[in-house]
């Protein structure tokens, strides 16, 4: 990464497996350096695979979990809504919804979240258990393939977080989502 001038700010081990790991590298690229140059350098190393490359705000990883948890603690009556609205930064997703499972109504959503009626919420599938799923291209008119993760809150609501086109949600991300949802009193 140094050959393209990348400055590594942090490395987070996301998941460990036998023989390999999934790591998040947070780095700065010099002005004018294209991300493709970084991909080329990394994939030229045997055994290295790039799963995802994106621009993220400076706040990330464990610190963002702590920050959202602190915010939820300050306003416990709004904890589920807070987690939903802050999910794009916490989980590096495109959008998030807070859904009432009994009425299939969207209670809160991020700016980029779709406007869903009861039938649209039904397309998301079961909302009563922790899971990840793929919504196919066209799942909603004009929407491309979308990967979602669902976690129930206490009570009748669930959070749905989504990435358009990937990457897939890792077990560790599902665990974090579930943990934060359980900490939110709703």
C-alpha positions in Angstrom: 0.0 0.0 0.0 2.9 2.3 0.6 4.0 2.0 -3.0 0.9 4.1 -4.0 1.5 6.5 -1.1 -1.3 5.1 1.2 -1.0 6.2 4.8 -2.4 3.5 7.1 -4.3 5.1 10.0 -5.7 2.0 11.6 -6.3 -1.7 11.0 -9.3 -3.6 12.5 -9.4 -7.4 12.5 -13.1 -8.0 11.6 -13.1 -11.8 11.6 -10.5 -14.6 12.0 -10.8 -17.9 10.2 -8.4 -20.8 10.0 -5.7 -19.7 7.7 -7.0 -16.2 6.9 -8.6 -13.1 8.3 -10.8 -10.3 7.2 -9.3 -6.9 8.1 -10.5 -3.4 7.7 -7.7 -1.0 6.7 -8.5 2.7 7.2 -6.1 4.8 5.2 -5.5 8.0 3.5 -4.6 8.2 -0.2 -2.6 11.1 -1.5 -4.5 13.7 -3.6 -4.7 12.4 -7.2 -4.2 8.8 -6.4 -7.0 6.7 -7.7 -8.4 3.8 -5.6 -7.8 1.5 -8.6 -4.1 1.9 -8.0 -4.5 0.6 -4.4 -6.6 -2.4 -5.7 -4.0 -3.3 -8.3 -1.2 -3.2 -5.7 -3.1 -5.3 -3.1 -4.4 -7.9 -5.5 -0.9 -8.4 -7.0 0.0 -10.0 -3.7 -0.7 -13.7 -3.6 -3.6 -14.6 -1.2 -4.9 -11.1 -0.9 -8.4 -10.3 -1.9 -10.2 -7.0 -1.8 -13.8 -7.4 -0.6 -14.8 -3.8 -0.5 -13.3 -0.3 -1.0 -15.2 2.8 0.0 -14.9 6.2 1.4 -15.7 6.4 5.1 -15.8 9.2 7.6 -13.0 9.4 10.1 -15.2 8.0 12.9 -15.4 4.2 12.5 -15.1 0.8 14.1 -15.3 0.4 17.9 -15.3 4.1 18.5 -18.5 4.5 16.5 -20.1 1.7 18.5 -19.2 3.4 21.7 -20.5 6.8 20.4 -23.9 5.4 19.3 -24.2 3.5 22.6 -23.5 6.7 24.6 -26.0 8.6 22.5 -28.6 5.8 23.1 -27.9 6.0 26.8 -28.5 9.8 26.9 -31.9 9.3 25.3 -33.1 5.8 26.2 -36.7 6.6 25.0 -35.3 7.2 21.5 -32.5 4.5 21.5 -34.0 2.4 18.6 -34.4 5.5 16.5 -30.9 6.7 17.3 -29.3 3.4 16.4 -31.3 3.4 13.1 -30.4 6.9 12.1 -26.7 6.4 13.0 -26.4 3.0 11.4 -24.8 4.2 8.1 -21.8 5.4 10.0 -21.7 2.6 12.6 -22.1 -0.3 10.1 -21.0 1.3 6.8 -24.4 0.8 5.2 -26.3 2.9 2.7 -29.5 3.1 4.6 -31.5 1.8 7.6 -35.1 1.4 8.7 -36.8 1.0 12.0 -39.9 -1.1 11.5 -42.9 -2.0 13.7 -43.2 -5.8 13.2 -46.9 -5.9 14.3 -48.1 -3.2 11.9 -45.3 -3.4 9.2 -45.0 0.4 9.4 -41.7 2.2 9.0 -41.2 4.2 12.2 -37.9 5.9 11.2 -35.5 5.8 8.3 -32.3 7.4 7.1 -32.4 9.8 4.2 -31.4 7.2 1.6 -33.8 4.6 2.9 -36.7 3.6 0.6 -40.3 4.8 1.3 -42.0 1.5 2.0 -45.7 0.7 2.6 -46.8 -2.5 4.3 -46.3 -4.5 1.2 -42.8 -3.1 0.7 -41.9 -4.0 4.3 -43.2 -7.5 3.6 -40.6 -7.8 0.8 -37.9 -7.5 3.4 -38.9 -10.9 4.8 -39.0 -12.0 8.4 -38.2 -9.3 10.9 -38.4 -11.3 14.1 -34.9 -12.8 14.2 -31.3 -11.9 13.5 -30.4 -12.6 9.9 -28.8 -11.4 6.7 -30.4 -11.7 3.3 -30.1 -10.6 -0.3 -32.8 -8.7 -2.1 -32.6 -9.3 -5.8 -32.2 -6.6 -8.5 -35.6 -4.9 -8.9 -36.9 -5.9 -5.4 -38.4 -2.5 -5.4 -38.9 -0.7 -8.8 -35.7 1.1 -9.7 -33.6 -0.5 -6.9 -30.6 -2.7 -7.5 -29.5 -5.8 -5.6 -29.4 -5.0 -1.9 -27.9 -6.9 1.0 -29.8 -6.5 4.3 -29.2 -7.4 7.9 -32.2 -7.5 10.3 -32.1 -7.5 14.1 -35.1 -7.3 16.4 -35.3 -4.9 19.3 -37.1 -5.7 22.5 -40.8 -5.2 21.9 -42.3 -5.1 18.4 -39.7 -3.3 16.4 -36.7 -4.3 14.3 -33.9 -2.6 12.6 -33.0 -3.2 8.9 -29.7 -2.0 7.6 -28.8 -2.3 3.9 -25.9 -2.1 1.5 -26.6 -1.7 -2.2 -24.4 -4.2 -4.0 -22.4 -5.4 -1.1 -20.3 -6.4 0.6 -22.0 -9.3 2.4 -22.7 -8.8 6.1 -20.1 -10.7 8.2 -21.0 -12.7 11.3 -19.2 -10.1 13.5 -21.3 -7.3 12.0 -24.5 -9.3 12.7 -23.3 -9.8 16.3 -22.6 -6.1 16.7 -26.0 -5.2 15.3 -27.8 -7.7 17.6 -25.8 -6.5 20.6 -26.6 -2.8 20.0 -30.3 -3.6 19.3 -30.6 -5.6 22.5 -29.1 -2.6 24.4 -31.7 -0.3 23.0 -34.8 -0.3 25.1 -37.9 0.0 23.0 
